[in-house]
Amino acid sequence: MATRPPRFTPIPNIPQSGLTDWQYGTLNAMKENLELLTGARGNSSVSAAAITKGTVTVADAPTQTMQRVTAQGAGYTISGVTVPSLDDYIKAVTDLQQLANDVAALRNTLNVLINQLKG
C-alpha cells in the first residue's frame, strides 16, 4: 500500500534584526531541526525526517493462538524412569507448535514494522 508523504508548511527565515546573537542562534537551530524532521532540509537519500502516524501502516499482530499450556506433566514411572503419558506428550507438542506459530506471526509483524520505519 503506497502512502502519501506528509506535507509541512515551510518555515520562514529568522530575521537577525532585533535579536541578540544567542536568540538568533537558538531560533535558527530550532528552525534547522524542524526542517530536518519534516524532510525539508538535508540529504534525501539519508533522510532524517520524522516518522508520522500516517507513514506506519503495519497491521496489528494477529490474535495469539496459545492462551494457556494444556500439558499437565502427567506421566508414569516405569522401572524408576518417569515418562509422560501419550496424551500429555501430544498436548505438549501441540502447545509448542502453537507457541512457535505465535512467535513466527509476531516476527513477521515486527519485520514489516521495521521495514516501514527504515523507509
C-alpha positions in Angstrom: 0.0 0.0 0.0 1.5 3.3 -1.0 1.3 6.1 1.5 1.3 9.8 0.7 4.2 11.5 2.4 3.2 14.2 4.9 3.3 17.8 3.9 4.5 20.7 6.0 4.4 24.4 5.6 7.9 25.9 5.1 9.3 27.9 8.0 10.3 31.5 7.0 13.9 32.7 7.6 14.7 34.1 11.0 15.3 37.9 10.9 18.5 39.0 12.5 17.4 42.5 13.4 16.1 42.9 16.9 17.5 39.7 18.2 20.6 39.1 20.3 23.2 36.6 18.9 22.1 33.9 21.3 18.4 34.4 20.4 19.1 34.2 16.7 21.3 31.2 17.1 18.7 29.3 19.2 15.8 30.1 16.9 17.9 29.3 13.8 18.9 25.9 15.3 15.3 25.1 16.1 14.3 26.0 12.6 17.0 23.8 11.1 16.0 20.9 13.4 12.3 21.2 12.4 13.3 21.3 8.7 15.4 18.1 9.2 12.4 16.4 11.0 10.0 17.4 8.3 12.3 16.4 5.5 12.6 19.9 4.1 16.4 20.0 4.7 19.2 17.6 4.3 20.2 14.8 2.0 17.1 12.9 0.8 19.0 9.6 0.5 19.9 9.7 4.2 16.7 11.3 5.4 16.4 12.4 9.0 12.7 13.1 8.5 10.5 12.1 11.5 8.0 9.3 11.1 4.4 10.3 11.3 1.4 8.1 12.2 0.3 8.1 8.6 3.6 6.5 7.4 3.2 3.4 9.6 0.6 1.1 8.0 1.5 -2.2 9.6 -1.5 -4.3 10.6 -2.0 -5.3 14.2 -0.4 -8.5 15.3 -2.7 -11.5 14.9 -4.5 -12.9 17.9 -2.4 -15.2 19.9 -3.3 -18.8 19.4 -1.8 -20.2 22.5 -3.8 -19.0 25.5 -2.6 -21.5 28.1 -0.5 -24.6 28.4 -2.6 -27.7 28.2 0.0 -30.3 29.1 -0.1 -31.1 32.8 3.1 -33.1 33.3 1.2 -36.3 33.7 3.2 -39.4 33.4 4.1 -42.8 34.7 7.1 -44.3 36.4 8.4 -47.4 34.7 11.3 -49.1 36.2 12.3 -46.0 38.1 12.1 -43.8 35.0 9.3 -41.2 34.7 7.8 -40.9 31.2 5.0 -38.7 30.0 1.7 -40.1 29.1 0.9 -40.2 25.4 -2.0 -37.8 25.8 0.2 -35.3 27.8 3.1 -35.7 25.3 0.7 -34.8 22.4 -0.6 -31.8 24.4 3.0 -30.6 25.0 3.8 -30.9 21.3 0.7 -29.1 20.3 1.4 -26.3 22.8 4.9 -25.9 21.5 3.7 -25.8 17.9 1.1 -23.1 18.8 3.8 -21.1 20.5 6.1 -21.4 17.5 3.3 -20.2 15.2 2.6 -17.2 17.5 6.3 -16.3 17.6 6.5 -16.5 13.8 3.4 -14.3 13.3 4.8 -11.7 15.7 8.2 -11.8 14.0 6.5 -11.2 10.6 4.6 -8.2 12.0 7.7 -6.8 13.6 9.7 -7.2 10.3 7.0 -5.3 8.4 7.2 -2.5 11.0 11.0 -2.4 10.9 10.9 -2.1 7.1 8.4 0.7 7.2 10.4 2.5 9.8 13.6 2.2 7.7 11.7 3.8 4.8 
